[in-house]
C-alpha cells in the first residue's frame, strides 16, 4: 500500500459520494474559508492604513479633546474635559523648542457648497485652518496658493477646494478666482488641494478649507479645536513629552492626574486598529475551531461508514499479506485526502470572499500566504486526528471475519 494509492482511493470516495462528501467536509470548508477571508480583510485594512498614514509623515502627532476611536459611551471624566482653545496653541508656539510647526484646526461636517446652479451633497467637511495647516498635515496646493497671514488676520472670505468639490462644481471651468457659497456667504476660491484618495472607503478630498479666524467668525468659538504638531526629524518622543508638559501646565492639570487631552500618533492609530482587528481575529478563530470540530466529527463518521462498507475488501487485503500498518496508512491517507479536498475548497472561497469584500470597501485585495498554509495545514491535521480511530478499527479487523462479511 503506497500513499499514491491512498489518495487515489480518497478521490474515488469523493467522486462516488459527491453529496455525502460535500456535506461531510462543509465544516472544514467554512472553517478554512473564515480564517482566510478574515485575514485577507484585516491585512488589506492594515496595509491601506499604513499607506495612508505614510503620506502624512512620520514626524507628525495630533492633540485633541477625545480619543481618536470611540467605542460605546465615553466615561464621564472624558466627556467633561475642557475644550482645547487657540491659547493652548499659542502656549506651544511660545514655549516648545523641539517642534518645527504647530497648526490649529477646527472643522464642521455636513456643509453644502454651491456655485451658480451647481451644488455638492450636504456632506462636505469644512475646515478652518491657519497658515501652517497645509505643511503640518501633509497637504499640497496643486493650483493657486494658500492663505496669507493678512487674509487670516483680516478674516477674509477665501477658500481652498478639495478635489471632489472641484470636480463637482467646476468640471469644465478653471475655478481659481471664482466665488462659491457656503451657508449663504460668498468665498473666493484661491487654491486647489492636491487629491489624496480614500481612507476606509471615505474620501479625503471632499473638503473645503477657509481661514481659521474666518471660521470662528462665522460659526463661533464654542467648540474644541484640534492641534497638529510637526517635530524636528527623529525628535518625536522629546517633542511629545515637551508639548504634553506645556499643555498640562496651560490646562492646570494637577500633578499625578492623567492628561485631560489625547496625544495621537501614527503608531497609536495603528495600535488601536490592531486592537480592533484582534477581536475580529479571535472571532474568526472561534468560528474556525467550531467549524473544524464539526467537520472532524463528520470525517470520522464517513470513515467509519467506509470501514463498514469495505470490510470484505479489508479482509482480502489482509489475506494476500497486508499488515495492520498498511490498512492503517490506507484509511489515514483517505481521511487526510478528503479533508485536504475540503480545505482547498475553503481556500478558494476564502480568497474569493476576501477579494469581494476588499473591493466593496475600496481596499487593495491582499491574501496573506501564511493564512493559506495555515488553512491547508489545519485540514491535514483534522484528517489525521479524526481519521485515527476509523483507521485503527479497520486495521484491527480479523481477516477471517472480514472475509465472511456480507
C-alpha positions as CSV (number, residue, x, y, z in Angstrom):
1,X,0.0,0.0,0.0
2,X,1.5,3.3,-1.0
3,X,0.3,6.9,-0.5
4,X,-0.5,7.5,-4.1
5,X,-3.0,4.6,-4.0
6,X,-4.4,6.1,-0.7
7,X,-5.0,9.5,-2.3
8,X,-6.5,7.8,-5.4
9,X,-8.9,5.8,-3.2
10,X,-9.8,9.1,-1.4
11,X,-10.5,10.7,-4.7
12,X,-12.7,7.8,-5.8
13,X,-14.6,8.1,-2.5
14,X,-15.2,11.8,-3.2
15,X,-16.4,11.1,-6.8
16,X,-18.6,8.2,-5.9
17,X,-20.3,10.0,-2.9
18,X,-20.2,13.6,-4.0
19,X,-23.1,14.9,-1.9
20,X,-22.1,13.0,1.2
21,X,-18.5,14.1,0.9
22,X,-19.5,17.7,0.4
23,X,-21.8,17.7,3.4
24,X,-19.2,16.0,5.5
25,X,-16.4,18.4,4.6
26,X,-18.7,21.5,4.8
27,X,-17.4,22.3,8.3
28,X,-13.8,22.3,7.1
29,X,-14.8,24.4,4.1
30,X,-16.4,27.0,6.4
31,X,-13.6,27.0,8.9
32,X,-10.8,27.5,6.4
33,X,-12.9,30.0,4.4
34,X,-13.5,32.1,7.6
35,X,-9.8,32.2,8.5
36,X,-8.6,33.2,5.0
37,X,-11.4,35.6,4.4
38,X,-11.0,37.4,7.7
39,X,-7.2,37.5,7.5
40,X,-7.4,38.9,4.0
41,X,-9.6,41.7,5.1
42,X,-7.5,42.5,8.2
43,X,-4.3,42.5,6.2
44,X,-5.8,44.7,3.5
45,X,-7.1,47.2,6.1
46,X,-3.7,47.4,7.9
47,X,-1.8,47.9,4.6
48,X,-4.2,50.6,3.5
49,X,-3.8,52.4,6.8
50,X,0.0,52.2,6.6
51,X,-0.1,53.6,3.0
52,X,-2.5,56.4,4.0
53,X,-0.5,57.4,7.1
54,X,2.8,57.3,5.3
55,X,1.7,60.3,3.2
56,X,1.4,62.4,6.3
57,X,4.9,61.9,7.5
58,X,6.4,60.1,10.5
59,X,7.2,63.3,12.5
60,X,3.6,64.4,13.0
61,X,1.3,64.0,16.0
62,X,-2.1,65.3,16.9
63,X,-3.7,66.6,20.1
64,X,-7.5,66.5,20.5
65,X,-10.1,66.5,23.2
66,X,-11.4,63.0,22.8
67,X,-9.8,59.6,21.8
68,X,-9.4,59.1,18.0
69,X,-11.5,55.9,18.2
70,X,-14.6,55.8,20.4
71,X,-16.3,52.5,21.3
72,X,-19.6,53.0,23.2
73,X,-20.3,55.8,25.7
74,X,-17.2,57.6,26.9
75,X,-16.6,57.8,30.7
76,X,-17.8,60.9,32.5
77,X,-14.2,62.1,33.2
78,X,-13.5,62.2,29.4
79,X,-16.9,63.7,28.5
80,X,-16.3,66.5,31.0
81,X,-12.9,67.6,29.6
82,X,-12.4,71.3,28.8
83,X,-12.2,72.3,25.2
84,X,-8.8,72.9,23.5
85,X,-8.5,76.5,22.6
86,X,-6.2,78.7,20.5
87,X,-4.5,79.9,23.7
88,X,-3.1,76.3,24.0
89,X,-1.7,76.5,20.5
90,X,-0.1,79.9,21.4
91,X,1.5,78.4,24.5
92,X,3.0,75.6,22.5
93,X,4.4,78.0,19.9
94,X,5.9,80.2,22.6
95,X,7.5,77.6,24.8
96,X,8.2,74.4,22.7
97,X,11.7,74.1,21.3
98,X,11.5,70.5,19.8
99,X,9.0,71.4,17.1
100,X,9.1,72.8,13.6
101,X,5.5,74.0,13.4
102,X,2.1,73.7,15.1
103,X,-1.3,74.1,13.4
104,X,-4.7,74.8,14.9
105,X,-7.6,73.4,13.0
106,X,-11.4,73.4,13.6
107,X,-14.0,71.6,11.5
108,X,-17.7,71.0,11.0
109,X,-19.3,68.4,8.8
110,X,-22.3,68.3,6.6
111,X,-21.9,71.5,4.6
112,X,-23.3,72.1,1.1
113,X,-21.1,74.1,-1.3
114,X,-22.8,76.0,-4.2
115,X,-21.6,77.6,-7.4
116,X,-24.2,79.2,-9.5
117,X,-26.7,76.4,-10.3
118,X,-24.5,73.6,-9.1
119,X,-24.3,72.2,-5.6
120,X,-22.5,69.4,-3.8
121,X,-24.2,66.9,-1.5
122,X,-24.6,68.2,2.1
123,X,-21.7,66.1,3.3
124,X,-18.6,68.3,2.8
125,X,-16.1,68.7,5.6
126,X,-15.4,72.4,6.2
127,X,-12.1,73.1,7.8
128,X,-10.8,76.3,9.5
129,X,-7.0,76.2,9.2
130,X,-4.2,78.6,10.0
131,X,-1.1,79.3,7.8
132,X,0.7,76.1,9.0
133,X,-2.3,73.8,8.3
134,X,-1.1,72.5,4.9
135,X,2.5,72.0,5.8
136,X,1.8,70.2,9.1
137,X,-1.0,68.0,7.7
138,X,1.0,67.0,4.6
139,X,-1.4,68.8,2.2
140,X,-0.2,70.4,-1.0
141,X,-1.7,73.1,-3.2
142,X,-1.9,71.8,-6.8
143,X,-3.3,75.1,-8.2
144,X,-3.3,78.7,-6.9
145,X,-1.9,79.5,-3.4
146,X,-2.5,79.1,0.3
147,X,-3.9,81.8,2.7
148,X,-1.6,84.7,3.5
149,X,-1.1,85.9,7.1
150,X,-3.0,89.0,6.4
151,X,-6.0,87.1,5.0
152,X,-6.2,85.0,8.1
153,X,-5.8,88.1,10.4
154,X,-8.5,90.1,8.5
155,X,-10.9,87.1,8.5
156,X,-11.2,87.3,4.7
157,X,-13.7,85.1,2.8
158,X,-11.3,83.0,0.8
159,X,-11.3,79.2,0.3
160,X,-9.3,76.2,-0.8
161,X,-11.2,73.4,-2.5
162,X,-10.6,69.6,-2.2
163,X,-10.5,67.6,-5.4
164,X,-14.0,66.1,-5.0
165,X,-15.6,69.6,-4.6
166,X,-13.7,70.9,-7.5
167,X,-14.8,68.1,-9.8
168,X,-18.4,68.5,-8.7
169,X,-18.7,72.3,-9.1
170,X,-16.1,73.1,-11.8
171,X,-15.9,70.1,-14.2
172,X,-15.1,72.3,-17.2
173,X,-14.1,75.6,-15.7
174,X,-10.9,76.9,-14.1
175,X,-12.0,77.5,-10.5
176,X,-9.3,80.0,-9.3
177,X,-10.9,83.4,-8.8
178,X,-14.5,82.1,-8.9
179,X,-16.9,82.6,-5.9
180,X,-18.6,79.8,-4.1
181,X,-21.3,80.0,-1.4
182,X,-21.3,78.3,2.0
183,X,-24.3,78.9,4.2
184,X,-25.1,81.9,2.1
185,X,-21.7,83.5,2.4
186,X,-19.6,84.1,-0.8
187,X,-16.0,82.9,-0.7
188,X,-13.3,83.5,-3.3
189,X,-11.5,80.3,-4.5
190,X,-7.8,81.0,-4.2
191,X,-6.4,77.4,-4.3
192,X,-7.0,73.7,-5.0
193,X,-5.8,71.0,-2.7
194,X,-4.0,68.1,-4.2
195,X,-6.0,64.8,-4.2
196,X,-5.2,62.2,-1.5
197,X,-7.7,59.5,-2.4
198,X,-9.8,57.5,0.0
199,X,-9.3,56.1,3.5
200,X,-11.5,53.1,4.5
201,X,-13.9,54.0,1.7
202,X,-14.3,57.6,2.7
203,X,-12.8,60.3,0.5
204,X,-10.2,62.6,2.0
205,X,-10.8,65.1,-0.8
206,X,-14.4,66.1,0.0
207,X,-13.4,69.2,1.9
208,X,-13.2,73.0,1.8
209,X,-10.7,74.9,3.9
210,X,-11.2,78.5,5.0
211,X,-9.0,80.7,7.3
212,X,-9.2,79.8,11.0
213,X,-10.3,83.2,12.1
214,X,-13.0,83.3,9.3
215,X,-14.4,80.0,10.6
216,X,-14.7,81.2,14.2
217,X,-16.2,84.5,13.0
218,X,-19.0,82.6,11.0
219,X,-19.5,79.6,13.3
220,X,-18.4,80.8,16.7
221,X,-15.6,79.7,19.1
222,X,-17.7,77.5,21.4
223,X,-16.1,74.2,20.2
224,X,-12.9,72.4,20.8
225,X,-10.1,72.7,18.2
226,X,-7.6,70.1,17.1
227,X,-3.9,70.7,17.2
228,X,-1.4,69.2,14.8
229,X,2.4,69.3,15.6
230,X,5.3,68.8,13.3
231,X,8.5,67.9,15.1
232,X,12.2,68.0,14.1
233,X,13.4,64.8,12.5
234,X,14.0,62.0,15.0
235,X,12.7,64.1,17.9
236,X,9.2,62.7,18.1
237,X,9.4,61.4,21.7
238,X,11.1,64.5,23.0
239,X,8.6,66.8,21.3
240,X,5.6,64.8,22.6
241,X,6.9,65.0,26.2
242,X,7.6,68.7,25.9
243,X,4.2,69.5,24.3
244,X,2.4,67.3,26.9
245,X,4.1,69.2,29.7
246,X,3.3,72.6,28.2
247,X,-0.4,71.6,27.8
248,X,-0.7,70.2,31.3
249,X,0.6,73.5,32.7
250,X,-1.6,75.6,30.4
251,X,-4.7,73.5,31.3
252,X,-3.8,73.3,35.0
253,X,-3.8,69.5,35.3
254,X,-2.7,68.5,38.8
255,X,0.5,66.5,39.3
256,X,-0.2,62.8,39.2
257,X,-3.6,63.2,37.4
258,X,-4.0,61.8,33.9
259,X,-3.9,64.1,30.8
260,X,-7.3,65.7,30.0
261,X,-6.5,65.5,26.3
262,X,-5.4,62.9,23.8
263,X,-2.0,62.7,22.1
264,X,-2.4,60.7,18.9
265,X,0.4,59.4,16.7
266,X,0.6,57.1,13.7
267,X,1.7,54.3,16.0
268,X,-1.2,54.8,18.4
269,X,-3.7,54.8,15.4
270,X,-2.2,51.5,14.1
271,X,-2.2,50.0,17.6
272,X,-5.9,51.0,18.0
273,X,-6.6,49.4,14.6
274,X,-4.8,46.2,15.6
275,X,-6.7,46.0,18.8
276,X,-10.0,46.3,16.9
277,X,-8.9,43.7,14.3
278,X,-7.7,41.5,17.1
279,X,-11.3,41.0,18.2
280,X,-12.2,40.1,14.6
281,X,-9.3,37.6,14.5
282,X,-10.4,36.0,17.8
283,X,-14.0,35.7,16.4
284,X,-12.6,34.1,13.2
285,X,-10.5,31.6,15.2
286,X,-13.6,30.6,17.3
287,X,-15.7,30.2,14.2
288,X,-12.9,28.2,12.6
289,X,-12.4,26.0,15.6
290,X,-16.1,25.1,15.9
291,X,-16.4,24.5,12.2
292,X,-13.3,22.3,12.1
293,X,-14.6,20.3,15.1
294,X,-17.9,19.7,13.3
295,X,-16.0,18.9,10.1
296,X,-13.7,16.5,12.0
297,X,-16.7,14.6,13.5
298,X,-18.2,14.4,10.1
299,X,-14.9,13.0,8.7
300,X,-14.8,10.4,11.5
301,X,-18.4,9.4,10.7
302,X,-17.8,9.0,6.9
303,X,-14.6,7.0,7.5
304,X,-16.4,4.6,9.9
305,X,-19.1,4.1,7.2
306,X,-16.3,3.5,4.7
307,X,-14.8,0.8,7.0
308,X,-18.1,-0.9,7.3
309,X,-18.8,-0.7,3.6
310,X,-15.3,-2.1,2.7
311,X,-14.9,-4.7,5.4
312,X,-14.7,-7.5,2.9
313,X,-12.1,-5.6,0.9
314,X,-10.0,-5.2,4.1
315,X,-10.3,-9.0,4.6
316,X,-9.0,-9.7,1.1
317,X,-6.1,-7.2,1.5
318,X,-5.1,-9.0,4.8
319,X,-5.5,-12.4,3.2
320,X,-2.9,-11.5,0.5
321,X,-0.4,-10.2,3.0
322,X,-1.4,-6.7,4.0
323,X,-0.3,-5.8,7.6
324,X,-2.0,-3.7,10.1
325,X,0.2,-0.7,9.3
326,X,-0.8,-0.9,5.6
327,X,-4.5,-0.8,6.4
328,X,-3.9,2.0,8.9
329,X,-2.0,4.0,6.4
330,X,-4.6,3.4,3.7
331,X,-7.5,4.8,5.8
332,X,-5.4,7.7,7.3
333,X,-4.4,8.7,3.8
334,X,-8.0,8.6,2.6
335,X,-9.1,10.7,5.6
336,X,-6.4,13.3,5.1
337,X,-7.2,13.4,1.3
338,X,-10.8,14.1,1.9
339,X,-10.0,16.8,4.4
340,X,-7.5,18.3,2.1
341,X,-10.1,18.4,-0.6
342,X,-12.4,20.4,1.7
343,X,-9.5,22.6,2.8
344,X,-8.7,23.5,-0.8
345,X,-12.3,24.4,-1.5
346,X,-12.2,26.6,1.7
347,X,-9.1,28.3,0.4
348,X,-10.7,29.1,-2.9
349,X,-13.9,30.5,-1.3
350,X,-11.8,32.4,1.4
351,X,-9.7,34.1,-1.3
352,X,-12.9,34.9,-3.3
353,X,-14.6,36.4,-0.3
354,X,-11.5,38.4,0.7
355,X,-11.3,39.9,-2.8
356,X,-15.0,40.7,-3.0
357,X,-15.2,42.4,0.5
358,X,-11.9,44.3,-0.1
359,X,-13.4,45.6,-3.4
360,X,-16.6,46.6,-1.7
361,X,-14.6,48.6,0.9
362,X,-12.4,50.1,-1.8
363,X,-9.3,48.4,-0.3
364,X,-6.5,46.8,-2.2
365,X,-7.0,43.0,-2.0
366,X,-4.2,41.1,-0.3
367,X,-4.2,37.4,0.5
368,X,-1.7,36.5,3.3
369,X,0.2,33.5,2.1
370,X,0.6,32.2,5.7
371,X,-3.2,32.1,6.1
372,X,-3.4,29.8,3.1
373,X,-0.7,27.5,4.5
374,X,-2.5,27.6,7.9
375,X,-5.8,26.6,6.4
376,X,-4.4,23.7,4.4
377,X,-2.4,22.6,7.5
378,X,-5.5,22.6,9.7
379,X,-7.2,20.4,7.1
380,X,-4.4,17.9,7.2
381,X,-4.3,17.9,11.0
382,X,-8.1,17.3,11.2
383,X,-7.9,14.4,8.7
384,X,-5.1,12.9,10.7
385,X,-6.6,13.3,14.2
386,X,-10.2,12.3,13.3
387,X,-9.1,9.6,10.9
388,X,-7.1,7.7,13.5
389,X,-10.0,5.8,15.2
390,X,-11.6,4.6,12.0
391,X,-8.2,3.6,10.6
392,X,-7.3,1.6,13.8
393,X,-10.7,-0.1,13.7
394,X,-10.1,-1.2,10.1
395,X,-6.5,-2.3,10.9
396,X,-7.7,-4.5,13.9
397,X,-10.4,-6.4,11.9
398,X,-9.9,-10.2,11.9
399,X,-9.3,-11.2,8.3
400,X,-11.4,-14.4,8.6
401,X,-14.4,-12.5,10.0
402,X,-13.8,-9.7,7.4
403,X,-13.9,-12.2,4.5
404,X,-17.2,-13.6,5.8
405,X,-18.7,-10.1,6.0
406,X,-21.8,-9.5,3.7
